[in-house]
Amino acid sequence: MPHILIADDDQNLLDQLNLHFKREGYQTTRVSNGEEALSSARRDHPDIILLELLLPILNGCDITRILKSDPNTRQIPVIMVTDKGEESDMLAGFESGATDYITKPYSIRVLLARVRTILRRFGHSVSEDTSKAITIQKLTIWPNNLYVTIDGHSVQLTPLEFNILLLLVKHDNRYFTRMQILDSVKADINRLTERSVDVHVSSLRKKLGTYGELIETVHHLGYRLRR
């Protein structure tokens, strides 16, 4: 499991990145200032560092220079992330030793791809388990991670919504009655009613946007997913 050090003074962004990277199979460490970033890199020797340029105490260029001058840490690839996109800023980042330079705002999907590419270049592999992912156009479902994305963007489903979607996707074009759905997704049938299935399916459709149209109501019978 590759270890990524994420250094950014935006706590909300730190939390978001932590969630995405953990779901992709990474071990993560989060820090919010340059001093912590340098200390963590020296102590933990992460496989890759995602480093905000404008950090408090020590900026990203200074941290990178220090790491690259130390034989114990110089091999760690650094992706510098910043709002500063001028050519001079990028040159300063690369001259300090950064492996890559990304300007905000950026696509999480693109960021993940660039991290994977750099890790492969440095001899690391990421356990993505993509062979077990279920994909319908731009809708992707990771059964083991209870995770759904549309065009790389996370879709926040409740556990019951996720299990209903997974059931229908795994048996596309086969309809399930409401009681069969409750039974199959291991729901507490004593607490839920058949009518509650309609409520959860309605919510699921809304969250899936245009992909919600794939979930078809079979009149007087139940639901199925039509590909």
Backbone as CSV, one residue per row, in Angstrom:
resi,resn,N_x,N_y,N_z,CA_x,CA_y,CA_z,C_x,C_y,C_z
1,MET,0.847,-1.191,0.000,0.000,0.000,0.000,0.890,1.251,0.000
2,PRO,0.953,1.997,-1.106,1.785,3.200,-1.154,1.359,4.234,-0.120
3,HIS,2.334,4.928,0.403,2.113,5.936,1.427,2.278,7.322,0.812
4,ILE,1.253,8.156,0.916,1.317,9.505,0.375,1.221,10.522,1.511
5,LEU,2.123,11.468,1.501,2.088,12.590,2.445,1.393,13.753,1.746
6,ILE,0.312,14.248,2.347,-0.454,15.353,1.766,-0.262,16.576,2.656
7,ALA,0.304,17.639,2.102,0.580,18.857,2.875,-0.186,20.022,2.263
8,ASP,-1.145,20.550,3.022,-1.942,21.694,2.555,-2.533,22.384,3.771
9,ASP,-2.629,23.719,3.724,-3.184,24.441,4.873,-4.696,24.620,4.775
10,ASP,-5.317,24.065,3.734,-6.775,24.082,3.588,-7.321,22.773,4.164
11,GLN,-7.920,22.842,5.344,-8.353,21.627,6.037,-9.427,20.873,5.254
12,ASN,-10.344,21.605,4.627,-11.395,20.943,3.855,-10.801,20.153,2.691
13,LEU,-9.829,20.772,2.015,-9.171,20.082,0.902,-8.389,18.879,1.403
14,LEU,-7.719,19.023,2.541,-6.994,17.896,3.126,-7.930,16.712,3.366
15,ASP,-9.095,16.999,3.928,-10.055,15.940,4.228,-10.549,15.274,2.942
16,GLN,-10.815,16.086,1.917,-11.293,15.536,0.651,-10.241,14.648,0.002
17,LEU,-9.006,15.140,-0.041,-7.931,14.363,-0.653,-7.677,13.078,0.125
18,ASN,-7.722,13.175,1.442,-7.537,11.996,2.285,-8.573,10.929,1.947
19,LEU,-9.827,11.340,1.783,-10.907,10.405,1.458,-10.666,9.736,0.102
20,HIS,-10.329,10.547,-0.892,-10.134,10.000,-2.242,-8.946,9.045,-2.299
21,PHE,-7.832,9.436,-1.690,-6.644,8.591,-1.765,-6.823,7.297,-0.978
22,LYS,-7.496,7.354,0.162,-7.738,6.129,0.925,-8.621,5.161,0.146
23,ARG,-9.610,5.710,-0.542,-10.492,4.861,-1.341,-9.764,4.237,-2.529
24,GLU,-8.684,4.866,-2.954,-7.894,4.335,-4.057,-6.799,3.380,-3.591
25,GLY,-6.736,3.133,-2.288,-5.798,2.144,-1.782,-4.495,2.686,-1.242
26,TYR,-4.469,3.965,-0.856,-3.252,4.565,-0.315,-3.314,4.672,1.212
27,GLN,-2.148,4.613,1.821,-2.000,5.029,3.218,-1.684,6.523,3.169
28,THR,-2.317,7.314,4.013,-2.140,8.760,3.937,-1.680,9.356,5.263
29,THR,-0.903,10.426,5.153,-0.564,11.275,6.294,-0.886,12.695,5.883
30,ARG,-1.577,13.448,6.756,-1.964,14.821,6.443,-1.261,15.793,7.379
31,VAL,-0.729,16.852,6.814,-0.114,17.915,7.614,-0.543,19.257,7.038
32,SER,-0.470,20.310,7.864,-1.013,21.600,7.434,0.007,22.733,7.406
33,ASN,1.272,22.437,7.688,2.291,23.491,7.547,3.618,22.868,7.102
34,GLY,4.524,23.745,6.670,5.776,23.277,6.104,6.665,22.544,7.077
35,GLU,6.678,22.975,8.316,7.512,22.325,9.325,7.065,20.889,9.552
36,GLU,5.746,20.678,9.652,5.211,19.333,9.827,5.484,18.474,8.595
37,ALA,5.390,19.080,7.415,5.636,18.333,6.178,7.069,17.822,6.133
38,LEU,8.013,18.686,6.457,9.426,18.301,6.435,9.707,17.223,7.472
39,SER,9.179,17.407,8.677,9.385,16.444,9.744,8.796,15.082,9.388
40,SER,7.571,15.082,8.826,6.909,13.831,8.464,7.655,13.121,7.351
41,ALA,8.139,13.873,6.360,8.879,13.263,5.248,10.160,12.609,5.739
42,ARG,10.866,13.286,6.638,12.113,12.726,7.176,11.858,11.504,8.040
43,ARG,10.771,11.531,8.788,10.481,10.441,9.733,9.882,9.216,9.026
44,ASP,8.923,9.457,8.123,8.130,8.356,7.567,8.575,7.874,6.192
45,HIS,9.363,8.678,5.487,9.801,8.328,4.131,8.627,7.874,3.260
46,PRO,7.657,8.744,3.020,6.506,8.368,2.188,6.950,8.036,0.762
47,ASP,6.085,7.342,0.039,6.408,6.980,-1.342,6.248,8.162,-2.292
48,ILE,5.433,9.133,-1.906,5.216,10.322,-2.730,4.670,11.435,-1.841
49,ILE,4.946,12.679,-2.204,4.483,13.825,-1.426,3.661,14.744,-2.324
50,LEU,2.466,15.106,-1.854,1.630,16.105,-2.521,1.759,17.381,-1.695
51,LEU,2.401,18.390,-2.266,2.897,19.512,-1.475,2.369,20.852,-1.984
52,GLU,1.570,21.532,-1.169,1.143,22.888,-1.479,2.349,23.819,-1.456
53,LEU,2.468,24.684,-2.459,3.614,25.587,-2.535,3.595,26.613,-1.406
54,LEU,2.421,27.206,-1.155,2.338,28.312,-0.190,1.916,27.815,1.183
55,LEU,2.778,27.038,1.812,2.502,26.534,3.161,3.028,27.506,4.211
56,PRO,2.384,27.547,5.392,2.923,28.352,6.496,4.267,27.793,6.981
57,ILE,5.083,28.646,7.528,6.389,28.348,8.147,7.462,28.071,7.095
58,LEU,7.299,27.006,6.320,8.230,26.708,5.228,7.420,26.521,3.949
59,ASN,7.833,27.162,2.844,7.069,26.974,1.614,7.513,25.712,0.881
60,GLY,6.753,25.344,-0.116,6.989,24.096,-0.814,8.352,23.996,-1.478
61,CYS,8.816,25.111,-2.055,10.132,25.087,-2.708,11.248,24.833,-1.700
62,ASP,11.170,25.499,-0.534,12.192,25.308,0.497,12.198,23.866,0.997
63,ILE,10.996,23.319,1.211,10.903,21.930,1.687,11.518,20.979,0.665
64,THR,11.169,21.187,-0.602,11.673,20.308,-1.654,13.190,20.377,-1.753
65,ARG,13.743,21.583,-1.681,15.205,21.733,-1.739,15.890,20.970,-0.600
66,ILE,15.321,21.104,0.591,15.905,20.415,1.754,15.850,18.908,1.578
67,LEU,14.701,18.405,1.114,14.548,16.962,0.930,15.492,16.438,-0.153
68,LYS,15.625,17.197,-1.222,16.462,16.744,-2.333,17.960,16.845,-2.023
69,SER,18.314,17.620,-1.013,19.731,17.725,-0.631,20.138,16.662,0.376
70,ASP,19.147,15.889,0.853,19.397,14.846,1.857,19.374,13.482,1.174
71,PRO,20.451,12.715,1.231,20.487,11.387,0.593,19.378,10.460,1.063
72,ASN,18.869,10.676,2.279,17.832,9.801,2.824,16.450,10.095,2.275
73,THR,16.256,11.282,1.688,14.915,11.662,1.219,14.888,12.130,-0.233
74,ARG,16.030,12.219,-0.864,16.071,12.808,-2.210,15.326,11.978,-3.247
75,GLN,15.122,10.680,-2.953,14.459,9.818,-3.922,12.938,9.946,-3.877
76,ILE,12.383,10.650,-2.891,10.928,10.756,-2.767,10.390,11.738,-3.814
77,PRO,9.494,11.304,-4.697,8.935,12.230,-5.681,7.990,13.230,-5.028
78,VAL,8.041,14.468,-5.507,7.218,15.549,-4.963,6.348,16.128,-6.076
79,ILE,5.030,16.147,-5.841,4.123,16.863,-6.733,3.757,18.166,-6.043
80,MET,4.120,19.273,-6.650,3.822,20.576,-6.076,2.458,21.043,-6.575
81,VAL,1.632,21.510,-5.651,0.276,21.945,-5.977,0.097,23.380,-5.502
82,THR,-0.475,24.245,-6.354,-0.569,25.645,-5.976,-1.556,26.398,-6.849
83,ASP,-1.967,27.571,-6.360,-2.772,28.500,-7.165,-1.892,29.267,-8.147
84,LYS,-0.605,29.274,-7.910,0.320,30.086,-8.699,0.712,29.335,-9.974
85,GLY,0.213,29.824,-11.098,0.416,29.122,-12.358,1.284,29.842,-13.364
86,GLU,1.967,30.896,-12.929,2.853,31.608,-13.849,4.061,30.728,-14.207
87,GLU,4.610,30.965,-15.387,5.756,30.180,-15.828,6.918,30.275,-14.846
88,SER,7.132,31.451,-14.292,8.236,31.631,-13.340,8.026,30.802,-12.086
89,ASP,6.770,30.675,-11.649,6.467,29.855,-10.467,6.731,28.377,-10.757
90,MET,6.321,27.937,-11.935,6.533,26.541,-12.304,8.022,26.227,-12.420
91,LEU,8.757,27.152,-13.021,10.204,26.946,-13.139,10.858,26.854,-11.767
92,ALA,10.402,27.720,-10.834,10.954,27.688,-9.477,10.653,26.352,-8.811
93,GLY,9.452,25.840,-9.043,9.087,24.546,-8.468,9.939,23.413,-8.999
94,PHE,10.102,23.373,-10.328,10.910,22.308,-10.925,12.387,22.450,-10.560
95,GLU,12.872,23.685,-10.488,14.283,23.894,-10.131,14.572,23.487,-8.693
96,SER,13.562,23.554,-7.837,13.759,23.118,-6.452,13.816,21.596,-6.332
97,GLY,13.344,20.910,-7.396,13.414,19.456,-7.398,12.079,18.748,-7.511
98,ALA,10.985,19.510,-7.725,9.668,18.885,-7.841,9.610,17.970,-9.059
99,THR,8.908,16.845,-8.926,8.732,15.893,-10.016,7.617,16.336,-10.958
100,ASP,6.608,16.977,-10.394,5.470,17.446,-11.181,4.922,18.709,-10.527
101,TYR,4.120,19.452,-11.275,3.593,20.739,-10.806,2.158,20.848,-11.300
102,ILE,1.213,21.001,-10.375,-0.204,21.048,-10.722,-0.806,22.335,-10.171
103,THR,-1.568,23.039,-10.995,-2.206,24.272,-10.548,-3.664,24.016,-10.155
104,LYS,-4.104,24.734,-9.147,-5.499,24.664,-8.706,-6.342,25.635,-9.541
105,PRO,-7.626,25.320,-9.742,-8.309,24.078,-9.366,-7.930,22.951,-10.329
106,TYR,-7.996,21.731,-9.839,-7.624,20.589,-10.659,-8.672,19.493,-10.502
107,SER,-8.680,18.574,-11.435,-9.573,17.429,-11.383,-8.963,16.354,-10.484
108,ILE,-9.734,15.851,-9.528,-9.267,14.766,-8.665,-8.872,13.557,-9.509
109,ARG,-9.641,13.309,-10.542,-9.368,12.164,-11.408,-7.993,12.304,-12.079
110,VAL,-7.703,13.503,-12.560,-6.407,13.746,-13.201,-5.280,13.649,-12.168
111,LEU,-5.510,14.217,-10.979,-4.503,14.150,-9.924,-4.172,12.707,-9.574
112,LEU,-5.182,11.876,-9.401,-4.958,10.468,-9.083,-4.160,9.773,-10.187
113,ALA,-4.481,10.094,-11.429,-3.770,9.488,-12.554,-2.302,9.894,-12.554
114,ARG,-2.028,11.151,-12.257,-0.645,11.613,-12.264,0.148,11.000,-11.103
115,VAL,-0.499,10.842,-9.971,0.158,10.188,-8.836,0.501,8.743,-9.187
116,ARG,-0.450,8.024,-9.794,-0.199,6.625,-10.175,0.950,6.530,-11.176
117,THR,0.963,7.451,-12.144,2.012,7.439,-13.166,3.387,7.632,-12.543
118,ILE,3.480,8.588,-11.635,4.772,8.862,-10.989,5.201,7.691,-10.115
119,LEU,4.259,7.094,-9.401,4.603,5.947,-8.561,5.126,4.786,-9.401
120,ARG,4.501,4.552,-10.552,4.989,3.478,-11.426,6.399,3.792,-11.911
121,ARG,6.627,5.064,-12.233,7.947,5.467,-12.712,9.011,5.225,-11.644
122,PHE,8.617,5.360,-10.380,9.564,5.187,-9.284,9.506,3.764,-8.706
123,GLY,8.828,2.868,-9.420,8.867,1.458,-9.046,7.840,1.019,-8.033
124,HIS,6.777,1.811,-7.841,5.720,1.424,-6.909,4.468,1.062,-7.688
125,SER,3.643,0.232,-7.084,2.361,-0.113,-7.690,1.253,0.165,-6.705
126,VAL,0.092,0.498,-7.242,-1.073,0.804,-6.414,-2.095,-0.298,-6.568
127,SER,-2.580,-0.806,-5.445,-3.601,-1.852,-5.490,-4.959,-1.212,-5.740
128,GLU,-5.281,-1.030,-7.017,-6.529,-0.353,-7.367,-7.706,-1.315,-7.448
129,ASP,-7.409,-2.606,-7.691,-8.460,-3.595,-7.822,-9.459,-3.198,-8.895
130,THR,-8.953,-2.579,-9.980,-9.853,-2.105,-11.027,-10.538,-3.264,-11.741
131,SER,-9.953,-4.465,-11.680,-10.583,-5.597,-12.337,-11.926,-5.921,-11.707
132,LYS,-12.115,-5.510,-10.452,-13.372,-5.789,-9.767,-14.325,-4.603,-9.805
133,ALA,-13.906,-3.518,-10.419,-14.785,-2.371,-10.566,-15.817,-2.669,-11.646
134,ILE,-17.018,-2.159,-11.459,-18.089,-2.331,-12.440,-18.308,-0.972,-13.097
135,THR,-18.215,-0.938,-14.421,-18.298,0.328,-15.133,-19.420,0.306,-16.158
136,ILE,-20.228,1.349,-16.118,-21.262,1.576,-17.129,-21.042,2.985,-17.664
137,GLN,-20.426,3.075,-18.828,-20.048,4.370,-19.390,-19.157,5.111,-18.391
138,LYS,-19.631,6.242,-17.837,-18.811,7.002,-16.895,-19.204,6.744,-15.436
139,LEU,-20.095,5.788,-15.229,-20.484,5.371,-13.880,-19.621,4.188,-13.462
140,THR,-18.915,4.310,-12.337,-18.045,3.238,-11.858,-18.385,2.901,-10.417
141,ILE,-18.466,1.602,-10.144,-18.824,1.114,-8.815,-17.720,0.187,-8.328
142,TRP,-17.186,0.470,-7.127,-16.185,-0.397,-6.501,-16.864,-1.168,-5.366
143,PRO,-17.264,-2.409,-5.606,-17.997,-3.171,-4.584,-17.258,-3.309,-3.265
144,ASN,-15.930,-3.534,-3.325,-15.171,-3.765,-2.093,-14.998,-2.495,-1.268
145,ASN,-15.044,-1.338,-1.935,-14.808,-0.072,-1.236,-16.085,0.708,-0.946
146,LEU,-17.232,0.160,-1.372,-18.523,0.850,-1.196,-18.442,2.275,-1.756
147,TYR,-17.957,2.362,-2.988,-17.605,3.657,-3.564,-18.151,3.746,-4.980
148,VAL,-18.740,4.904,-5.301,-19.317,5.127,-6.624,-18.830,6.464,-7.155
149,THR,-18.451,6.485,-8.437,-18.086,7.753,-9.070,-18.820,7.884,-10.398
150,ILE,-19.040,9.134,-10.799,-19.545,9.450,-12.131,-18.551,10.419,-12.743
151,ASP,-17.914,9.979,-13.818,-16.884,10.782,-14.493,-15.807,11.228,-13.502
152,GLY,-15.438,10.330,-12.594,-14.373,10.606,-11.636,-14.802,11.349,-10.390
153,HIS,-16.064,11.778,-10.317,-16.553,12.532,-9.155,-17.328,11.605,-8.222
154,SER,-17.007,11.673,-6.943,-17.626,10.783,-5.968,-19.121,11.057,-5.827
155,VAL,-19.902,9.978,-5.712,-21.345,10.067,-5.470,-21.600,9.526,-4.068
156,GLN,-22.160,10.348,-3.202,-22.370,9.960,-1.806,-23.689,9.216,-1.650
157,LEU,-23.599,7.898,-1.516,-24.783,7.062,-1.336,-24.829,6.525,0.091
158,THR,-26.038,6.296,0.584,-26.175,5.607,1.859,-25.838,4.129,1.627
159,PRO,-25.513,3.387,2.701,-25.223,1.956,2.517,-26.354,1.194,1.829
160,LEU,-27.599,1.535,2.161,-28.723,0.833,1.549,-28.843,1.185,0.067
161,GLU,-28.670,2.456,-0.269,-28.708,2.869,-1.672,-27.610,2.174,-2.473
162,PHE,-26.414,2.109,-1.880,-25.298,1.452,-2.570,-25.624,-0.016,-2.824
163,ASN,-26.154,-0.695,-1.826,-26.444,-2.121,-1.969,-27.560,-2.377,-2.981
164,ILE,-28.540,-1.489,-3.034,-29.592,-1.628,-4.048,-28.999,-1.473,-5.440
165,LEU,-28.166,-0.437,-5.614,-27.527,-0.216,-6.914,-26.678,-1.413,-7.313
166,LEU,-25.878,-1.930,-6.386,-24.992,-3.050,-6.684,-25.799,-4.290,-7.073
167,LEU,-26.891,-4.543,-6.363,-27.748,-5.683,-6.682,-28.283,-5.582,-8.110
168,LEU,-28.805,-4.413,-8.472,-29.401,-4.243,-9.795,-28.346,-4.295,-10.898
169,VAL,-27.166,-3.716,-10.624,-26.099,-3.702,-11.626,-25.573,-5.109,-11.877
170,LYS,-25.424,-5.892,-10.819,-24.900,-7.254,-10.965,-25.875,-8.174,-11.701
171,HIS,-27.155,-7.809,-11.693,-28.169,-8.641,-12.350,-28.984,-7.776,-13.304
172,ASP,-28.251,-7.061,-14.179,-28.955,-6.138,-15.071,-29.946,-6.889,-15.965
173,ASN,-31.053,-6.201,-16.197,-32.189,-6.689,-17.000,-33.060,-7.716,-16.266
174,ARG,-32.681,-8.081,-15.033,-33.527,-8.965,-14.233,-34.248,-8.109,-13.198
175,TYR,-35.568,-8.289,-13.089,-36.293,-7.473,-12.117,-36.325,-8.156,-10.752
176,PHE,-36.384,-7.329,-9.708,-36.503,-7.790,-8.328,-37.729,-7.150,-7.701
177,THR,-38.484,-7.945,-6.968,-39.601,-7.364,-6.219,-39.037,-6.560,-5.057
178,ARG,-39.872,-5.738,-4.468,-39.418,-4.916,-3.345,-38.978,-5.793,-2.176
179,MET,-39.694,-6.863,-1.919,-39.316,-7.751,-0.827,-38.006,-8.476,-1.142
180,GLN,-37.805,-8.858,-2.377,-36.538,-9.489,-2.768,-35.371,-8.531,-2.599
181,ILE,-35.604,-7.264,-2.904,-34.551,-6.264,-2.720,-34.194,-6.135,-1.254
182,LEU,-35.203,-6.024,-0.390,-34.935,-5.911,1.042,-34.163,-7.122,1.550
183,ASP,-34.551,-8.291,1.081,-33.894,-9.517,1.522,-32.462,-9.600,0.987
184,SER,-32.270,-9.224,-0.272,-30.957,-9.360,-0.914,-29.926,-8.395,-0.361
185,VAL,-30.380,-7.192,0.011,-29.416,-6.198,0.497,-29.247,-6.279,2.010
186,LYS,-29.776,-7.359,2.600,-29.621,-7.610,4.043,-30.195,-6.478,4.894
187,ALA,-31.289,-5.902,4.418,-31.920,-4.836,5.190,-32.731,-5.433,6.335
188,ASP,-32.959,-4.636,7.346,-33.772,-5.054,8.493,-35.240,-4.983,8.079
189,ILE,-35.771,-6.129,7.676,-37.135,-6.151,7.141,-38.153,-5.777,8.203
190,ASN,-37.844,-6.003,9.456,-38.768,-5.619,10.527,-38.860,-4.110,10.675
191,ARG,-37.798,-3.416,10.249,-37.769,-1.955,10.385,-38.212,-1.252,9.107
192,LEU,-37.979,-1.891,7.945,-38.288,-1.290,6.659,-39.501,-1.960,6.035
193,THR,-40.199,-1.224,5.205,-41.353,-1.755,4.493,-41.068,-1.780,2.999
194,GLU,-41.909,-2.476,2.255,-41.746,-2.501,0.806,-41.854,-1.089,0.239
195,ARG,-42.698,-0.271,0.832,-42.846,1.103,0.364,-41.543,1.884,0.540
196,SER,-40.786,1.557,1.588,-39.536,2.277,1.815,-38.540,2.028,0.689
197,VAL,-38.645,0.880,0.002,-37.773,0.613,-1.139,-37.976,1.673,-2.206
198,ASP,-39.232,2.066,-2.439,-39.519,3.107,-3.437,-38.833,4.416,-3.069
199,VAL,-38.821,4.729,-1.776,-38.203,5.971,-1.315,-36.697,5.938,-1.565
200,HIS,-36.066,4.810,-1.247,-34.621,4.694,-1.434,-34.236,4.665,-2.914
201,VAL,-35.043,4.028,-3.723,-34.770,3.995,-5.160,-34.923,5.388,-5.755
202,SER,-35.929,6.125,-5.303,-36.121,7.500,-5.781,-34.920,8.368,-5.433
203,SER,-34.425,8.235,-4.205,-33.249,8.997,-3.784,-32.023,8.588,-4.595
204,LEU,-31.875,7.288,-4.823,-30.748,6.772,-5.596,-30.758,7.331,-7.011
205,ARG,-31.927,7.339,-7.638,-32.041,7.874,-8.999,-31.601,9.330,-9.065
206,LYS,-32.022,10.121,-8.098,-31.665,11.537,-8.089,-30.148,11.718,-7.973
207,LYS,-29.534,10.941,-7.093,-28.088,11.074,-6.878,-27.284,10.638,-8.098
208,LEU,-27.832,9.711,-8.881,-27.133,9.220,-10.063,-27.344,10.104,-11.283
209,GLY,-28.206,11.101,-11.169,-28.438,12.008,-12.288,-28.999,11.270,-13.489
210,THR,-28.395,11.480,-14.657,-28.902,10.843,-15.876,-28.793,9.321,-15.804
211,TYR,-27.842,8.816,-15.011,-27.702,7.366,-14.881,-28.842,6.759,-14.062
212,GLY,-29.563,7.606,-13.332,-30.714,7.118,-12.591,-31.799,6.578,-13.499
213,GLU,-31.796,7.035,-14.755,-32.794,6.570,-15.712,-32.602,5.101,-16.080
214,LEU,-31.410,4.557,-15.774,-31.169,3.145,-16.051,-31.984,2.234,-15.129
215,ILE,-32.365,2.762,-13.965,-33.158,1.974,-13.019,-34.625,2.087,-13.431
216,GLU,-35.157,1.010,-13.892,-36.488,0.991,-14.494,-37.507,0.369,-13.543
217,THR,-38.669,0.997,-13.443,-39.767,0.441,-12.648,-40.526,-0.569,-13.500
218,VAL,-40.635,-1.782,-12.998,-41.425,-2.816,-13.667,-42.804,-2.800,-13.023
219,HIS,-43.801,-2.365,-13.757,-45.140,-2.097,-13.206,-45.692,-3.288,-12.423
220,HIS,-46.076,-2.991,-11.168,-46.669,-3.977,-10.248,-45.688,-5.078,-9.835
221,LEU,-44.443,-4.990,-10.260,-43.489,-6.056,-9.932,-42.331,-5.565,-9.075
222,GLY,-41.558,-4.588,-9.559,-40.410,-4.120,-8.793,-39.506,-3.245,-9.637
223,TYR,-38.211,-3.546,-9.579,-37.224,-2.713,-10.278,-36.175,-3.588,-10.966
224,ARG,-35.599,-3.012,-12.027,-34.480,-3.653,-12.700,-33.586,-2.549,-13.286
225,LEU,-32.368,-2.931,-13.605,-31.460,-1.996,-14.253,-31.349,-2.395,-15.718
226,ARG,-31.694,-1.459,-16.580,-31.677,-1.703,-18.018,-30.443,-1.048,-18.628
227,ARG,-29.508,-1.843,-19.164,-28.314,-1.271,-19.807,-28.610,-0.938,-21.259
